[in-house]
Amino acid sequence: MSVEYKFLLSYVLIAIAVYLSYKEKVGLEKEILINSIRAFIQLLILGYALVFILKLTNPLGLFGILFAMVIFATYTAVKRVNITDGLKTAFLSIFLSSFIIIGVLVITQVLSLKANELIPIGGMIIGNALNAYTQTMERFKSDVKNNIDLIENFIALGVPLKEAFRLQIKNCITAALIPILNNLQTLGIIWIPGITAGMVLAGANPIHAVFFQLVIMFSMVAVAVLTSYFGTNLSYKKILWSI
């Protein structure tokens, strides 16, 4: 069976998701279809672009690609979450958290300035920053809306503004960490990472494959915490205007 035919058969999974979304009146049918097609086009372009990208040796060029990823992640985040001054908040949250983690990995020489390491790992970090941001800010808006009376009472009693939001900020950071902590807890038992399996199949030392995967997982934990922290702390003064 050809790869192309297998790909077409796998689209049955999208059809199932679209059907259930329509049946339960979730309203995400169009978005699922469009994003599935867009993902195919983007990966197809990436496949050809990687031939050029993986030949880059100039650090400025490599970080320029990562910065472009941050810009696209910011655009996606703004479309997902509507808050006051959302563009600035999304950009700073994703940029700062991602580049702090990437910077630490490069400075400590855990990650080298090679395209085959920096671009894939950096992309994972930025992608997880995007996920953490959207989860955090959606939860933040919801929690603030549901507890608006309590927050306003705290403010009326003279509690500092940030302290009035303390519980909501804590809940949001916790919520953003749940998916990655689930992955960390089940790593190697339920969840078998593709990078580890791929490295072992390619003949790498299993210990090296495990260490590399753990570096990625630890980065995911750190970027989720940082993104949630920056997102909530940059927006709590204006979040009331968004609900």
C-alpha positions in Angstrom: 0.0 0.0 0.0 1.5 3.4 -1.0 2.1 6.2 1.4 -0.3 8.4 -0.5 -3.1 5.8 -0.2 -2.4 5.4 3.5 -2.6 9.1 4.0 -6.0 9.3 2.2 -7.3 6.5 4.4 -6.2 8.3 7.6 -8.5 11.1 6.6 -11.3 8.9 7.9 -10.2 10.1 11.4 -10.8 13.7 10.4 -14.2 12.7 9.1 -15.1 11.1 12.4 -14.1 14.2 14.3 -16.1 16.4 11.9 -19.2 14.2 12.2 -19.1 14.2 16.0 -18.6 18.0 16.1 -21.6 18.4 13.8 -23.8 15.8 15.7 -23.1 17.4 19.1 -23.4 21.0 17.6 -19.9 21.9 18.8 -19.4 24.1 15.8 -15.8 23.2 15.0 -16.4 21.3 11.7 -15.1 24.0 9.5 -12.1 24.7 11.7 -11.2 21.0 11.8 -11.4 20.6 8.1 -9.5 23.8 7.2 -6.7 23.1 9.8 -6.3 19.5 8.7 -5.8 20.7 5.1 -3.5 23.6 6.2 -1.4 21.2 8.3 -0.9 19.0 5.2 0.2 22.0 3.1 2.4 23.4 5.9 4.2 20.1 6.4 4.6 19.6 2.7 6.3 23.0 2.4 8.3 22.3 5.5 9.6 19.0 4.0 11.1 20.9 1.1 12.2 23.8 3.2 14.1 21.6 5.6 16.5 20.7 2.8 17.6 24.4 2.8 17.1 25.1 6.5 19.3 22.2 7.7 22.2 23.5 5.7 22.2 26.8 7.5 25.2 27.4 9.7 24.8 31.1 10.5 23.4 31.5 14.1 21.6 34.7 13.1 19.8 32.9 10.3 18.8 30.1 12.7 17.5 32.4 15.3 15.8 34.4 12.6 13.8 31.3 11.7 12.9 30.8 15.4 11.8 34.4 15.6 9.5 33.9 12.6 8.0 30.9 14.4 7.3 33.2 17.4 5.6 35.7 15.2 3.3 33.0 13.7 2.6 31.6 17.1 1.7 35.1 18.3 -0.7 35.5 15.3 -2.3 32.1 16.1 -2.6 33.0 19.8 -4.3 36.3 19.1 -6.8 34.6 16.9 -7.5 32.0 19.6 -7.7 34.3 22.7 -9.3 37.7 22.6 -8.1 39.9 25.4 -7.2 43.6 25.8 -3.8 44.3 24.4 -3.6 40.7 23.4 -1.0 41.1 20.6 1.6 42.5 23.0 0.8 40.0 25.8 0.9 37.0 23.4 4.1 38.1 21.8 6.0 38.9 25.0 4.7 35.7 26.7 5.7 33.4 23.9 8.9 35.2 22.9 10.3 35.6 26.4 9.5 32.1 27.6 10.7 30.4 24.5 13.9 32.3 24.1 14.8 32.0 27.8 14.6 28.2 27.5 16.4 28.1 24.2 19.0 30.5 25.5 19.7 28.4 28.6 20.0 25.2 26.5 22.5 26.9 24.1 24.5 28.6 26.9 24.9 25.4 28.8 25.7 23.6 25.6 23.0 21.1 26.0 21.8 22.3 22.6 24.3 23.2 19.9 24.0 25.9 17.3 23.3 23.4 14.6 20.2 23.5 12.5 19.3 19.9 13.0 19.1 20.5 16.7 18.2 24.1 17.2 15.3 24.3 14.7 13.3 21.1 15.6 13.8 21.5 19.4 13.2 25.3 19.2 10.0 24.7 17.3 8.8 22.2 19.9 9.5 24.8 22.6 7.7 27.6 20.8 4.7 25.3 19.9 4.3 24.3 23.6 4.6 28.0 24.6 1.7 28.7 22.2 -0.4 25.9 23.8 0.4 27.0 27.3 -0.5 30.6 26.5 -3.9 29.8 24.9 -4.8 27.4 27.7 -3.7 29.9 30.4 -5.5 32.9 29.0 -8.7 31.1 28.2 -8.8 29.8 31.8 -7.8 33.2 33.2 -10.7 35.0 31.4 -13.1 32.3 32.5 -12.0 32.3 36.2 -12.0 36.1 36.4 -15.5 36.3 34.9 -16.8 33.6 37.3 -15.2 35.3 40.3 -15.6 39.0 39.4 -17.6 39.8 42.5 -15.0 38.3 44.8 -12.1 40.1 43.0 -13.9 43.4 43.2 -14.6 42.9 46.9 -10.9 42.3 47.5 -10.0 45.4 45.6 -12.6 47.5 47.5 -11.0 46.2 50.8 -7.7 47.6 49.7 -6.0 44.3 48.7 -3.3 45.0 46.1 -4.5 44.4 42.6 -2.2 41.4 41.9 -3.1 39.8 45.2 -6.8 40.1 44.3 -6.0 37.9 41.2 -3.7 35.5 43.1 -6.1 32.5 43.2 -7.0 32.9 39.5 -3.3 33.1 38.5 -2.5 30.0 40.5 -5.3 28.1 38.9 -4.3 29.1 35.4 -0.7 28.0 35.8 -1.8 24.7 37.3 -4.2 24.1 34.4 -1.5 24.8 31.8 0.8 22.3 33.5 -1.6 19.4 33.6 -1.1 18.1 30.0 2.7 18.2 30.2 2.8 16.7 33.7 0.5 13.9 32.4 3.0 13.3 29.6 6.0 13.4 32.0 4.3 10.9 34.4 3.5 8.4 31.7 6.6 8.9 29.6 8.0 5.5 28.5 5.0 3.5 29.8 2.0 4.9 27.9 3.5 7.6 25.9 6.4 6.4 23.7 8.1 9.6 22.2 8.9 9.6 18.6 12.3 11.1 19.0 13.5 8.4 21.4 12.1 5.6 19.2 13.6 7.2 16.1 17.0 7.7 17.6 17.1 4.1 18.8 15.9 2.8 15.4 18.7 4.9 13.8 21.3 3.1 15.9 21.8 5.7 18.7 22.8 4.6 22.2 19.5 4.2 24.1 20.9 6.2 27.0 21.7 9.1 24.7 18.2 8.9 23.2 16.6 8.9 26.7 18.7 11.9 27.8 17.8 13.8 24.7 14.1 13.1 25.2 14.3 14.2 28.9 15.9 17.5 27.9 12.9 18.1 25.6 10.4 17.2 28.3 12.1 19.3 30.9 12.1 22.2 28.4 8.3 21.7 27.9 7.7 21.9 31.7 9.8 25.0 32.0 8.3 26.8 29.0 4.7 26.0 30.2 5.4 27.6 33.6 7.2 30.6 32.1 4.5 31.3 29.5 1.7 31.0 32.0 3.6 33.3 34.4 4.3 35.9 31.8 0.8 35.7 30.3 -1.1 36.2 33.6 1.3 38.8 35.0 1.2 40.9 31.8 -2.6 40.8 31.5 -4.1 40.9 35.0 -4.3 44.7 35.1 -6.4 44.7 31.9 -8.2 41.4 32.0 -11.3 43.0 33.5 -11.7 45.0 30.3 -11.8 41.7 28.3 -14.8 40.1 29.9 
